[in-house]
Amino acid sequence: MLLEKIIDGGLYQFIDTEVTSWEEAIKISCEPLVREGIVDETYAQQLIDQVNEHGPYIVLLPNLAMPHTSQNAQGVTDTAIAFTRFKKPVSFTPGDETKDAQVFFTLAAANETKHLENMAGLFEMLSEEDTLSQVMEAQNLGDLQNIVATLKKHLI
């Protein structure tokens, strides 16, 4: 289960300080991946460059962003997804609340097969409206663990 992998891998964080820009938010969202040696310090800048080049395509739903790069990103040693929830939404396009994001699922891909499996797991989890709502409202590790426990009950 993807959310359980994120928790077990220590790839989650809750940011209580206010973030002043989407660029800063992307850098912060990469910190668990950097800390675990999955990406290096240059990866965040590649994500920022992608948004500068293509616009805020990473905002999939209001308040949900999925920073990722194209294949062959530099400085990626493994495949994983990190979860970050910010105290307040971050604006990618000022004045357009549909391009604000408070929850980030930041992707790193070194193995295409694992990456596609992670993407499928993420989309499966987020396609359930109740699960999406719970993830968006999670305030701490305990909330994430409760979501995992609920999902496991439904699998039995």
N, C-alpha and C positions, 0 to 999 in steps of 0.2 A: 504494500500500500504506500503510495507516494508520500503522503503527509507523514506517515510513520518514518519513512526513510529520511525525510527532512529533519525530523526531531532527533532520530538516532544519530544522524551525522553531525548534529550541532549546527545545522545550516538554517537557523532561524534567529530573528532578533526583533525586539520591540523598541522603537525609537521614541523617547519621550520629549526630546528637544525639538524645537521648531526648525524645519529645514527651509532655507531661503530660495532654493532654485531646484529645478528638475535635474540639473547636472550634479548638484551635491547629493540629491536623493539617489541617483544612479550609482555614484561612488560609494555611498553608504550601503546600498543594497548588495554591492559586490564584496563587502567586508567579510561575511562568513565564508565565501568561496576563497578569498585570499588567505584568510586565517587557516583554512583546512588544506591549503596547497593545491587547490583545484584550478585556480587561475592566478596569474601574477598581477602586479600593480597596473600593468598597461591595459588590462582587459576593460576596465571601466571607461577609459578614454575611447576605446573602440566602440563601445555601446553608445557613448555620447556622440561620436562622429556619425554613427548610423542614424540617430535621431535627427541630427543636424542636416544630414543628406536627404533623408526620406520623410521627415516630419514625425509626429507623435504616433506612428503606427503601432507602437508597443502598448498603447492604452487600448486594451481589448474591450473593456466595459467601463462605464463610469466608476471611478475609484479603484480600478484594477489594471496594473501594468505588468507586462511580461518582457522585460529587457532581454534581448538576445542579439546575436550577430549572425552573419551568414556563415556558411562552412568555412573552414580554413582560418579561423580566428587565431591570432597570435597569442601565446602565453597561456593556452588552455592545456592542462595535463590530464584532466578527467572529465567525466560527464556527470552533471548534477544540477539540482534546482535548489535555490535558496529562497527563504520566505522572509520578507521584511514588512512590518506594519509601522507606519508613521503615525504620530499623534494627530496630525492634521493632513488633509489632502495636499498634494503638491501639484501645482498648475504647469502643464506642458504648453497650453495655449491660453494666455490670460483672457478672461472674459468668456471662455467656453468651458463650462463646468463638466461637459462630457469628456473633456480631455484632462481632467484632474485624476490623480491616483493616490490612494492611501496605502494600498496593499500591493507589494511588488513580489512577483515570482521571477527571480533572475536566473536565467538559464546559461549553462556552460556546456559545450559539446565537443568532446574529443572522439567519441565513438558514435557514429550515426545511428546504429541499431538501438543502443541504449538511450540515445537522445530521443528517438521516435517513440520508444516505450515510455519515457518520462513525459513527453508531450501528450501521449494518449492518456496516461494516468492523470495528468493535470486536467485535461479537458473532461475526462470522465467525472472527476471529483467536482469540477466547477459547473458541470451541466445539471447537477442536482441543486435545485433552487434553495432547499433548506441548508445543504452543506455550504453552498456559496455564501449564503447569508451568515452562517456561523463563522466561516473563515474571515469574512470581511469585518465581523464584530469582535474577533478574538483579541483579548487584551494582554494575554500572558501565556506562558508555556502550559499551564493547567488547562486553559481553554482549548489549546490545540490538542492536548492529550484527551480531553473529553470528546472532541470531534472524532478522533481516531477510535475511541472506545465505542461511540455510537455507530460509526461506520462498520466496525467489526461485528457488532450485534446484528446488523442488517445482512451481513454476509453469511451468517450461520443459518 
